[in-house]
Amino acid sequence: MRIFDPHIHMTSRTTDDYQRMHAAGVRAVVEPAFWLGQPRTNVGSFLDYFDALLGWEPYRAAQYGIHHHCALALNPKEANDPRCAGVLAELPRYLLKDSVVAVGEVGYDSMTAEEERAFEAQLALAQENDLPVLVHTPHRDKAAGTRRTLDVVRAAGIPPVRVLIDHLNEMTVGMVADSGCWMGFSIYPDTKMDPDRMVALLKEYGTDRMLVNSAADWGRSDPLKTRQVADVMLAAGFGEDDVDQVLWRNPVAFYGQSGRLDLAAGSEAGPDYAGNTIKRG
């Protein structure tokens, strides 16, 4: 079984997680830029973070045979902080990097005017750089936030096939399915979706344009949730080809639109790693 986790924050995880993921079948990940928990107070802290996603993290993943690509953006939560607004001016040079396969996470956190301006600006950047977009939907008032998200995407004129709307659930999947955008689902131990609910939605909506991720980060989360979904799919009567479509071919198809997704054997470390050492002592 081969698994591609299309949304996971490995900078928050340990190397033990990489080892466990590889043993479970994970061979590729995309790590979108996000809020680190502690608010950042200047643009420079974002740039250091972006550099780590382009260099150190792919190198770390490669030690365990996992391909690491990233999506870069000013995340919705920190789009509200005027000290971070300058990130938008820095993004164009970062979006040229070979291992950047999307713009993201963008979208809404609290549905503010500042978030919407950043969202619209980054949709434009995605189109200018011919990159797909990973969109975060808000945890509060999710249905209204998802409807507004789809309105902004339509107004931007970006083709729906180049947009992945993430953190969906039973309340929001229908409207995104009708929009033509890709549908993303985060499987968590306590919140968002769980494997059984996810498989129920796959039975109802099918496997086309469906992506399943762990969104594992610094909070209570589990980077093996993708494998758990695969196991529940098989137990529920889905075939191995269905599992491969949802957990491998769909994320490859979505991020492959960037023209930069490199899953060739031996390419795990990526071209942007400038050199470092993990030796201690």
N, C-alpha and C positions, 0 to 999 in steps of 0.2 A: 504494500500500500504506500502511495506517495501523497504527501500532504503539503499544501502551500497555504500558510497562514497569511491572509492579505491585510491584516491589521493587528500589529502587536508591538509593544513598546519595550524592546529588549534592553534598552539602556537602563531600565529599571529592574532588570532580572540578573540572575547570577549565571556563571558558566555551567553550574549544575543543571540549570534549566535547559541550556543548549544541549547538553548531553542527553537529558531525558527526552527532549523533543526529537532528537535524531533517532533515538531508540524506538520512538513511537511512530516514526515514518515521516516526520517533518523534514523537507529538503529545501524549502524556500520560504522566505518571509518578506513582507514589506512593512517597514516601520515609519508611520507618519509622525511628523513633528506635533508635539502636544504640550499641554501644561504640565510642568514637572512637580506640582504640589506647592512648592515655594515660589511666590511671585517673583518674576525677573524685573529688574529695575532699570535696565538699559539695553540698548541694541546689541552691544558687544557680547552680552551673555547669550543671546540667541545665536550669534555667529559662531561662538565656540561650540555651542550645541549642534548646529548644522554641520560644522567641520567634523565633529565626533560621529555623526550619522553617516557621513561620507567616507570616513577613514577608519577610525578605531573599531566601530561596531561591525562593519563587514569583515574586518580582519578577525575579530573575536568569533564571529559566526563561522568563519571558514575553518577554524580549528576543529569544528565538529561537523564538517561536511554540509553546512547549510548556506545557501545563497541568500545574501542580504541586499535588498534594495530599499530605497526610502522615498517618501513623499515629503515635500517641504512647504511650509506656510507659516503665517502668523495665525496661531490658533484663536478660535472665537473668544475664549475667556479673556485672554490677554490683549485682544483687540480693543478692549475697553480702557486700557491704561495708556494715556498719552505718551508716557515715557517709552513705549514700545512701538509707536506708530512708524518710526523710521525703519522698521524691519521691512516694510513694503518696498522701500527704495533699494534695499539690498538684495531682495529676492531674485531679481532678473539674472544676476550673475551666477547665483547658486542653481537656478533652474536649468542652466546649460550643462550641468555635470552629468556624466554618463550614467551614474547609478540612481539618478532621480527619475522615477517612472510616473510621477503624478504630482499634482499640487494638492496639499492636504495636511492636516485636517482643516477645512474651512467650514463656514456655516454659522450656526447660532448656538449660544449658550443661554443668554438671558433675553434674547430678542431685542437688543438695543439698536439705536441708530448707528452707533459706532461699529457694532458687529456687522450690520448690513453693508455699511460702506466698505469695510475690509473684505467682506464676502464678494461683493460686486467687483472690487478691484482685482481680487485674486482669480475670479472667473475670467476676467479679461487677460490676466497674465497667462493663464492656462491656454487660452486660445492663441495668444501671441507666440507661445512656445510649443504649440501643438502637443500639449500634454493632457491626459485625462485628469479628472478631479475626484477626490475623495471628500465627501461631505458629512460632517458631524451633525446629527440632529439633537436637539436639546433634550435633557433628561426630564425637564419640567414642561408641562403642557405640550407633550410630544406631538399630538395630532395637529394642533394649530401651527407648531413650529415646522412640521413636515410640509403642511400645505403652503406655508409662506416660502419655504425652501424651494419647492417646485415652481412657485410663481417667479422667484428670482432667477432660477435656472432658465425658465422659458424666456423671460425678458432679456437675458443675456445673449440668447441666440445660440448657445452651445448645444450641439447635438446630444440628445438624451443618452445615446449609446456610449458617450464619453464621460458619463457622470455616474458615480457610485454613491447612493444615498445609504448611509450606515446607521447602525443602532436601531434598526426597525423592530417592530413587534406586531402582534395580531391587529392592533388598532391602525397601523400605518402602512402595512405591506400592500394593501389593495390599491391605495392611491399611487404608490410608486410603481407597482406592476403596470397600472394603466398608463403611466407617464412615458414608459419606454426606457427609463433609467435602470441601471443595475441595482439590485437589492442586497444590502449587507446586514448581517445579523451577528451580534456579539453575544457569546455564550459565557455566562458568568456563574459562579457558585451560588450567589444569593439574589442578584438583581438581573436586569435585562432579560435575556432568554435562557432557557435550559435545553439540554439535548432532546428531551421528549417533546417539548413545545415546538422546537425547531423541526423535528421530523414530521410533526403534524402539519406544519405549514408547507413542507416539501410535498406531502401527499396532496394538499389542497391546490397549491400553485405550480407544482412541477419543479424541475431542476434548472430550467433556462434562466439565465441572468441572476442566479442565486449564489451569493458568496457567504461563507461561514467563517468567522474569525473568533479568536480568544480575547482580543483587545487587552491581553494581560499587561499590567502596568505595576505601579508601586502600591496599589491597594489590594484588597482581597480578590484574587483572580487566579486563573489556572491556565498555563500555556499548553496543557494537554486537552483542553476542551474540544479542539477540532477533532482529535482522535476519538473522543467519546461520542461525538456526533456521528462519525463514520461507523462506529460499532453499533449504535442504536439504529442507524439506517439499515444496516445489514440484518439486524435482528427483526426489524419491522417489515422485511421483505424486499427492500431495494437491492438491486444487483451491484456487483463490483464496478460495473461501468457507470452507474448512477453516482456512486461514491466518488469515483475518479473525476467525473464531470464537476461535481460541486466543490470538491476539495483540491482539485488540481487544474483541470482544463478551464474552468470558469475564471479563476484569478489570472491564469496565464493569458486568456483572451482579453480580459479587461486591461491589465497593465501592459500587455503586449502592444496595445495601441500607441504606446510611447515610442516604440521602435528601439527601446534601450534595454529591454528585459533580456538578460543574458543568463541562461541556465545551463550553459555548456559545462561539461565536466572540467574541473580544474580552474574555473573562473570565479570561484566563490569569494576570493579576497577582494576582487574588484580593482579597477584601474586607479581609483582615487586615493588608495592608501599609500602614504608617503614614506612610511617606515616607522617602526616603534619597537619596543621590546617589552615582553611581559615577564622577563626574568627578574627575580627578586633576590636581594641579599648581596 
